[in-house]
């Protein structure tokens, strides 16, 4: 049975209305996220505008208080700033005088500043800030000729000669002199200390003279006197010569020729071998350890006049001590040494650097045990020195395992007090004349 025209038209109308409703619903669903994002962006922009307005209000209040504080004492006329090259001086003055102090009723914080007031305040603040910056930069960037003052010369020469390192060298020489057998001669002791100190000052000064272009690249050494130009290279070389000649002469004719020869050899080894090797090979660390081991040997030869087994033992202790001391120090300065172009174990062979430090920490225990065997100390010394030797060996092991900056710093600071305490224990346990010998028969 065929459908009537009225029924067919009703179905078509219902289908068209349903399609329109479906299309509108789908479009609404698709556009709703975009409308939400658009609304969110508008809210965010309003929030940022509110924050910016709060900042401008605080700036206005600050400038207003500053203007009232400056009314008591007027500031002098400012100098034209190079930062405002396009602004003429007359225009700058006009902008300065445009900032008028407001009347007391207008100081309420609730009043909002308009754009015209803010525009008038900004040029004045820029000019004031630029004047202050100009004064600071003129003082900082002004070229000044370095003039050496007589009162500054002792401090500069002390830094040139590395006075702390020189004091350590003299103290180890004094320990070697005190540990040597025989009576203690004060005049010979003073001559040995003075001659060794002068030789050390000369070697350190020549070392800094050769390393000026490399020290300038390192943070640790960029403030040395020659790098900063506080003294001339000629003055540094003259100071080194004035220290080396009398130092070697005192050790040779005031003490004995053997000690003088050791002092001269140590200056040569430090300046002509160790210094250039620092940029060639890691062998420089072993050569530098020999340089540090010679001062106690010089103290022993100054007291006895000969090279005995005790002199070599003291030199061995100083030789082994320097590896944990310097390797731990250089571990934290790897970036500096790399910039300076130095070939150090910590830079090129980090694994070897840690192994060598641990080996020589353990070697200190063996060398301490050898002291009573060579009749330098009593048998008490190895036992009383065992705790500090075991502790530095433990820190050397932690440095070998962890290989970080914290463990290296602990090992380095331990080495600073380990050596003086070890030498003091050796001096306390020194074998006196007649120790262990049979009593002489009665006359």
C-alpha positions as CSV (number, residue, x, y, z in Angstrom):
1,X,0.0,0.0,0.0
2,X,1.5,3.3,-1.1
3,X,2.1,6.0,1.5
4,X,0.2,9.2,1.2
5,X,1.9,12.5,0.2
6,X,1.3,14.0,3.6
7,X,3.1,11.1,5.4
8,X,6.1,11.2,3.0
9,X,6.6,14.9,3.5
10,X,6.4,14.5,7.3
11,X,9.1,11.9,7.2
12,X,11.4,14.0,5.0
13,X,10.9,17.0,7.3
14,X,11.7,14.9,10.4
15,X,14.8,13.5,8.7
16,X,16.1,17.0,7.8
17,X,15.5,18.3,11.3
18,X,17.3,15.4,12.8
19,X,20.3,15.9,10.5
20,X,20.5,19.5,11.4
21,X,20.3,18.7,15.1
22,X,23.1,16.1,14.7
23,X,25.3,18.5,12.8
24,X,24.9,21.3,15.4
25,X,25.6,18.9,18.2
26,X,28.8,17.6,16.5
27,X,30.0,21.1,15.7
28,X,29.4,22.2,19.3
29,X,31.3,19.3,20.7
30,X,34.3,20.0,18.3
31,X,34.5,23.7,19.0
32,X,34.0,23.6,22.8
33,X,37.7,22.9,23.6
34,X,38.8,25.8,21.4
35,X,36.4,28.1,23.2
36,X,37.6,26.9,26.5
37,X,41.3,27.5,25.5
38,X,40.3,31.0,24.2
39,X,38.7,31.8,27.5
40,X,41.7,30.5,29.4
41,X,44.1,32.7,27.3
42,X,42.0,35.7,28.0
43,X,42.0,35.0,31.7
44,X,45.8,34.5,31.6
45,X,46.3,37.8,29.8
46,X,44.2,39.6,32.3
47,X,46.2,38.0,35.1
48,X,49.6,39.0,33.6
49,X,48.2,42.6,33.1
50,X,47.2,42.8,36.7
51,X,50.6,41.6,37.9
52,X,52.3,44.1,35.6
53,X,50.1,46.9,36.9
54,X,51.0,45.9,40.5
55,X,54.7,46.2,39.6
56,X,54.2,49.6,38.1
57,X,52.4,50.8,41.2
58,X,55.2,49.6,43.4
59,X,57.7,51.4,41.2
60,X,55.7,54.6,41.3
61,X,55.6,54.5,45.1
62,X,59.3,53.9,45.3
63,X,60.1,56.8,43.0
64,X,57.7,59.0,44.9
65,X,59.4,58.3,48.2
66,X,62.8,58.9,46.6
67,X,61.8,62.3,45.3
68,X,60.6,63.4,48.7
69,X,63.7,62.2,50.4
70,X,65.8,64.2,48.0
71,X,64.1,67.4,48.7
72,X,66.1,68.0,51.9
73,X,69.5,68.0,50.1
74,X,69.4,68.9,46.4
75,X,71.7,66.8,44.2
76,X,74.4,68.5,42.1
77,X,73.8,68.9,38.4
78,X,74.5,65.6,36.8
79,X,77.1,65.0,34.1
80,X,75.9,64.1,30.7
81,X,75.7,60.3,30.3
82,X,77.3,58.4,27.4
83,X,74.3,56.0,27.6
84,X,72.0,58.8,26.4
85,X,74.0,60.0,23.4
86,X,70.9,60.8,21.3
87,X,69.4,63.0,24.1
88,X,70.7,66.6,24.3
89,X,71.7,68.1,27.6
90,X,68.8,70.6,27.6
91,X,66.3,67.9,26.9
92,X,67.7,65.8,29.8
93,X,67.4,68.8,32.2
94,X,63.9,69.4,31.1
95,X,63.0,65.8,31.8
96,X,64.7,66.0,35.2
97,X,62.6,69.0,36.2
98,X,59.3,67.5,35.0
99,X,59.1,65.3,38.1
100,X,57.3,67.5,40.5
101,X,56.7,66.5,44.2
102,X,53.1,65.8,44.8
103,X,51.0,67.3,47.6
104,X,50.6,65.4,50.8
105,X,46.9,64.4,50.2
106,X,48.0,62.7,47.1
107,X,50.2,60.2,48.8
108,X,47.5,57.5,49.4
109,X,48.5,54.1,48.1
110,X,45.0,53.4,46.8
111,X,45.3,55.9,44.0
112,X,46.3,54.3,40.7
113,X,49.0,56.1,38.7
114,X,48.1,57.1,35.2
115,X,50.3,56.6,32.2
116,X,51.4,60.2,31.9
117,X,52.9,60.2,35.4
118,X,54.7,57.0,34.8
119,X,56.2,58.3,31.6
120,X,57.4,61.4,33.4
121,X,59.0,59.3,36.1
122,X,60.8,56.9,33.9
123,X,63.3,59.2,32.2
124,X,64.5,60.7,35.5
125,X,65.2,57.3,37.0
126,X,67.0,56.2,33.9
127,X,69.3,59.3,34.0
128,X,70.0,58.8,37.7
129,X,70.9,55.2,37.2
130,X,73.0,55.9,34.2
131,X,75.0,58.5,36.1
132,X,75.8,56.0,38.9
133,X,76.8,53.4,36.4
134,X,79.0,55.9,34.6
135,X,80.9,56.7,37.8
136,X,81.5,53.0,38.6
137,X,82.6,52.1,35.1
138,X,85.0,55.0,34.9
139,X,86.7,54.0,38.1
140,X,86.9,50.3,37.0
141,X,87.9,50.7,33.4
142,X,90.3,53.6,33.8
143,X,93.8,52.5,32.9
144,X,96.3,52.9,35.7
145,X,100.0,52.4,35.6
146,X,101.3,49.8,38.0
147,X,103.6,51.6,40.5
148,X,105.6,49.5,42.9
149,X,105.4,50.8,46.5
150,X,108.2,50.1,48.9
151,X,105.7,49.1,51.6
152,X,104.2,46.4,49.2
153,X,107.5,45.0,48.2
154,X,108.0,42.5,51.1
155,X,104.5,40.9,50.5
156,X,105.0,40.7,46.8
157,X,108.4,39.0,47.2
158,X,107.0,36.6,49.7
159,X,104.3,35.5,47.2
160,X,106.9,35.3,44.5
161,X,109.0,33.0,46.6
162,X,106.0,30.9,47.8
163,X,106.7,31.6,51.4
164,X,104.5,28.8,52.7
165,X,106.2,26.2,50.6
166,X,109.6,27.6,51.6
167,X,108.6,27.3,55.3
168,X,107.7,23.6,54.7
169,X,111.1,23.0,53.0
170,X,113.0,24.6,55.9
171,X,111.0,22.6,58.5
172,X,111.8,19.3,56.8
173,X,115.5,20.3,56.6
174,X,115.4,21.2,60.3
175,X,113.9,17.8,61.1
176,X,116.7,16.0,59.2
177,X,119.3,18.0,61.1
178,X,117.6,17.2,64.5
179,X,117.3,13.5,63.7
180,X,120.9,13.0,62.7
181,X,123.2,11.5,65.3
182,X,125.7,13.6,67.2
183,X,125.5,16.8,69.2
184,X,123.2,19.6,68.2
185,X,125.2,22.6,66.8
186,X,123.1,25.7,66.9
187,X,125.3,27.8,64.6
188,X,125.4,25.1,62.0
189,X,121.6,24.6,62.3
190,X,120.9,28.3,61.7
191,X,123.2,28.5,58.7
192,X,121.6,25.4,57.2
193,X,118.1,26.8,57.7
194,X,119.0,30.2,56.2
195,X,120.9,28.7,53.2
196,X,118.1,26.2,52.5
197,X,115.4,28.9,52.7
198,X,117.3,31.2,50.3
199,X,117.8,28.3,47.8
200,X,114.1,27.5,48.0
201,X,113.1,31.2,47.4
202,X,115.4,31.3,44.4
203,X,114.0,28.1,42.9
204,X,110.3,29.2,43.4
205,X,111.0,32.6,41.9
206,X,112.6,31.2,38.7
207,X,109.7,28.7,38.5
208,X,107.1,31.5,38.4
209,X,109.2,33.5,35.9
210,X,109.1,30.6,33.4
211,X,105.3,29.9,33.9
212,X,103.8,33.3,33.5
213,X,101.9,32.6,30.2
214,X,100.6,29.3,31.7
215,X,99.7,30.6,35.1
216,X,97.5,33.3,33.6
217,X,95.1,30.6,32.3
218,X,94.6,29.0,35.7
219,X,92.3,30.3,38.5
220,X,94.7,29.1,41.2
221,X,97.7,31.1,39.8
222,X,96.2,34.0,37.9
223,X,96.9,36.4,40.8
224,X,100.6,35.7,41.1
225,X,102.8,38.9,41.1
226,X,104.3,38.3,37.7
227,X,101.0,37.4,36.1
228,X,99.4,40.6,37.4
229,X,102.4,42.7,36.5
230,X,103.0,43.9,40.1
231,X,106.8,43.5,39.5
232,X,108.9,43.2,36.4
233,X,110.5,40.0,35.2
234,X,113.9,41.6,35.6
235,X,113.2,42.3,39.2
236,X,112.0,38.7,39.7
237,X,115.2,37.3,38.1
238,X,117.4,39.7,40.1
239,X,115.6,38.6,43.4
240,X,116.2,34.9,42.5
241,X,119.9,35.6,41.8
242,X,120.3,37.5,45.0
243,X,118.8,34.5,46.9
244,X,120.5,31.7,45.0
245,X,124.1,33.0,45.2
246,X,124.3,33.7,49.0
247,X,122.2,30.6,49.8
248,X,124.5,28.2,48.0
249,X,127.5,30.1,49.4
250,X,126.3,29.7,52.9
251,X,125.6,26.0,52.5
252,X,129.0,25.4,50.9
253,X,131.4,27.5,53.0
254,X,129.2,27.9,56.2
255,X,128.1,24.3,56.5
256,X,130.0,21.8,54.2
257,X,130.5,21.4,50.4
258,X,128.2,18.3,50.3
259,X,125.2,20.2,51.6
260,X,126.0,23.1,49.2
261,X,126.2,20.7,46.2
262,X,122.8,19.2,47.2
263,X,121.3,22.7,47.4
264,X,122.6,23.7,44.0
265,X,121.5,20.4,42.5
266,X,118.0,20.9,43.9
267,X,117.7,24.4,42.4
268,X,118.7,23.0,39.0
269,X,116.4,20.0,39.3
270,X,113.4,22.2,40.2
271,X,113.9,25.0,37.6
272,X,115.5,23.2,34.6
273,X,113.9,19.7,34.9
274,X,110.7,19.7,36.9
275,X,109.3,23.1,35.5
276,X,109.5,22.2,31.7
277,X,108.5,18.6,32.3
278,X,105.1,19.8,33.7
279,X,104.0,20.5,30.1
280,X,105.7,17.4,28.5
281,X,105.1,14.3,30.6
282,X,103.6,13.0,33.8
283,X,107.1,12.0,34.9
284,X,107.2,15.5,36.3
285,X,105.4,14.2,39.4
286,X,108.2,11.8,40.2
287,X,110.9,14.4,39.5
288,X,109.1,16.9,41.8
289,X,108.9,14.2,44.5
290,X,112.7,13.9,44.4
291,X,113.0,17.7,44.7
292,X,110.9,17.6,47.9
293,X,112.9,14.6,49.3
294,X,116.3,16.4,49.1
295,X,115.8,19.0,51.9
296,X,115.8,16.5,54.9
297,X,118.8,14.8,53.3
298,X,120.5,18.2,53.3
299,X,119.7,18.6,57.0
300,X,121.2,15.2,57.7
301,X,124.4,15.9,55.7
302,X,124.7,19.3,57.4
303,X,124.8,17.6,60.8
304,X,127.0,14.6,59.9
305,X,128.8,15.6,56.7
306,X,128.0,12.3,55.0
307,X,125.2,10.4,53.3
308,X,124.1,7.6,55.6
309,X,121.2,5.2,55.6
310,X,119.3,7.5,57.8
311,X,119.5,10.3,55.2
312,X,118.0,8.0,52.5
313,X,115.3,6.9,54.9
314,X,114.2,10.5,55.6
315,X,114.3,11.3,51.9
316,X,112.2,8.2,51.2
317,X,109.6,9.3,53.7
318,X,109.3,12.7,52.2
319,X,109.3,11.2,48.7
320,X,106.4,8.9,49.5
321,X,104.4,11.5,51.4
322,X,104.3,13.8,48.4
323,X,102.3,11.5,46.2
324,X,99.1,11.3,48.3
325,X,99.6,15.0,49.1
326,X,100.0,16.3,45.5
327,X,97.8,13.7,43.7
328,X,94.9,14.6,46.0
329,X,95.5,18.3,45.5
330,X,95.7,18.0,41.7
331,X,92.5,15.9,41.5
332,X,90.4,18.9,42.5
333,X,92.4,21.2,40.0
334,X,92.1,19.0,36.9
335,X,90.2,21.8,35.0
336,X,92.9,24.3,35.9
337,X,95.8,22.1,34.9
338,X,94.0,21.3,31.7
339,X,93.6,25.0,30.8
340,X,97.2,25.7,31.7
341,X,98.5,22.9,29.5
342,X,100.1,20.9,32.2
343,X,100.5,17.1,31.9
344,X,99.4,15.8,35.3
345,X,98.4,12.3,36.2
346,X,95.0,13.5,37.4
347,X,94.3,14.9,33.9
348,X,95.8,12.3,31.5
349,X,95.9,9.1,33.7
350,X,93.3,9.4,36.5
351,X,93.4,5.7,37.4
352,X,97.2,5.8,37.8
353,X,96.9,8.9,39.9
354,X,94.7,7.1,42.5
355,X,96.8,3.9,42.4
356,X,100.1,5.8,43.0
357,X,98.6,7.7,45.9
358,X,97.4,4.5,47.6
359,X,100.7,2.7,47.1
360,X,102.7,5.5,48.7
361,X,100.3,5.7,51.6
362,X,101.1,2.1,52.3
363,X,104.8,2.7,51.8
364,X,104.8,5.1,54.7
365,X,103.9,2.2,57.0
366,X,106.9,0.2,55.7
367,X,109.3,3.1,55.9
368,X,108.2,3.9,59.5
369,X,108.9,0.3,60.4
370,X,112.4,0.5,58.9
371,X,113.4,3.5,61.1
372,X,114.4,1.4,64.2
373,X,116.1,-1.2,62.0
374,X,118.5,1.6,60.8
375,X,119.0,2.8,64.4
376,X,117.3,6.1,63.8
377,X,114.5,5.7,66.3
378,X,113.5,3.2,69.0
379,X,111.1,0.3,68.4
380,X,108.4,2.4,69.9
381,X,108.1,4.6,66.8
382,X,106.5,2.1,64.4
383,X,103.7,1.4,66.9
384,X,103.0,5.1,67.9
385,X,103.1,6.1,64.2
386,X,100.8,3.2,63.1
387,X,97.5,5.0,63.8
388,X,98.2,8.0,61.7
389,X,99.8,5.9,58.9
390,X,96.8,3.6,58.9
391,X,94.4,6.6,58.8
392,X,96.1,8.2,55.8
393,X,96.2,4.8,54.1
394,X,92.4,4.4,54.7
395,X,91.8,7.8,53.1
396,X,94.1,6.8,50.2
397,X,91.9,3.7,49.8
398,X,88.7,5.8,49.8
399,X,90.2,8.1,47.3
400,X,91.1,5.1,45.1
401,X,87.6,3.7,45.3
402,X,85.4,6.8,45.3
403,X,87.5,9.0,43.0
404,X,85.5,12.1,43.8
405,X,86.3,15.6,45.0
406,X,85.2,14.9,48.6
407,X,87.6,12.0,49.1
408,X,90.5,13.9,47.5
409,X,90.0,16.9,49.8
410,X,90.0,14.6,52.9
411,X,93.2,13.0,51.8
412,X,94.9,16.3,51.0
413,X,94.0,17.9,54.4
414,X,95.1,14.8,56.2
415,X,98.5,15.0,54.5
416,X,98.9,18.6,55.9
417,X,99.0,17.4,59.5
418,X,100.3,13.9,58.9
419,X,103.8,14.9,58.0
420,X,104.6,17.3,60.9
421,X,103.1,14.8,63.4
422,X,105.1,11.9,61.9
423,X,108.4,13.9,62.1
424,X,107.6,15.0,65.6
425,X,107.0,11.4,66.6
426,X,110.3,10.4,65.0
427,X,112.1,13.1,67.0
428,X,110.4,12.0,70.2
429,X,111.4,8.4,69.6
430,X,114.9,9.3,68.4
431,X,117.6,6.8,69.4
432,X,120.0,8.7,71.7
433,X,123.7,8.0,71.9
434,X,124.3,4.8,73.8
435,X,120.7,3.5,73.4
436,X,120.8,-0.3,73.2
437,X,124.5,-0.4,73.9
438,X,126.0,-2.3,76.9
439,X,127.0,-0.2,79.8
440,X,130.7,0.8,79.8
441,X,132.9,-1.1,82.2
442,X,133.9,0.7,85.3
443,X,137.3,2.4,85.3
